[in-house]
């Protein structure tokens, strides 16, 4: 991600959603390794971003699973989140770690039920997009 993308998309107190399945690791060293690989690419405009996620298991939320025992790379201690999982951005700061300057973003897993802003957004989207599945898909794509 470039610094410009980072500044425009990630704001303290804001919501953040990942559009794909999200592969994460409980092991900070694994995450830092992936950041380092990304920063060593040819694109010098990239910045490193470390997302630290807090999950309250007592709150029903988006599906996620520890998949370490199913993974080929068991040492990664992988957790997989379902598509469109929504997080609240709690805190952002620039840190030095493993000889790299990276941005640390603290996220909290949230749900429509416990987050008023997300609930209002979801309700508005549902009100705006009516009709059959294909009509809703077409309307959504048209708005993009």
Residue, then its C-alpha position, 0 to 999 in steps of 0.5 A: x500500500x502506498x502512503x497516499x492510499x494509507x492516509x486516505x483509507x485508514x482513519x482512527x475511529x473509522x471502519x475498515x473492511x477487507x474485501x477478500x478472505x483475510x489470512x492473518x498470523x498470531x505470530x508477529x514475526x511471521x507478519x513482519x516477514x511478509x511486510x519485509x518481503x513486500x517492502x523489498x519489491x521494486x515499488x519504492x512507494x510502498x509502506x509497511x503496515x502491521x495490523x494488530x487485531x483484537x477479537x472479543x470472542x463473547x461477541x458474535x461477529x464475522x466468521x473466523x477460524x484457526x487453520x494452523x492444523x490444516x495449513x501446509x505452513x503450520x508455523x505461521x499460526x494462521x487465522x482466516x477471516x471471512x470476506x468483508x469482515x469489518x474492524x474498527x480502527x482504534x489507533x495508528x502509529x509509526x513504529x520501528x521494528x526489525x530494522x523497518x519503519x512501519x505503521x502499526x494499526x490496532x483494529x477491533x473486530x466489530x459487528x453490526x449489532x454492537x456498532x451503531x455506525x456500522x449498523x446505520x451503514x448496513x441499514x442504509x445499504x439494505x434500503x437502497x438496494x432492493x430487487x432480485x439478486x441480479x438487480x441488486x448486484x447491477x445497482x451496486x456495480x452501477x454506483x461504484 
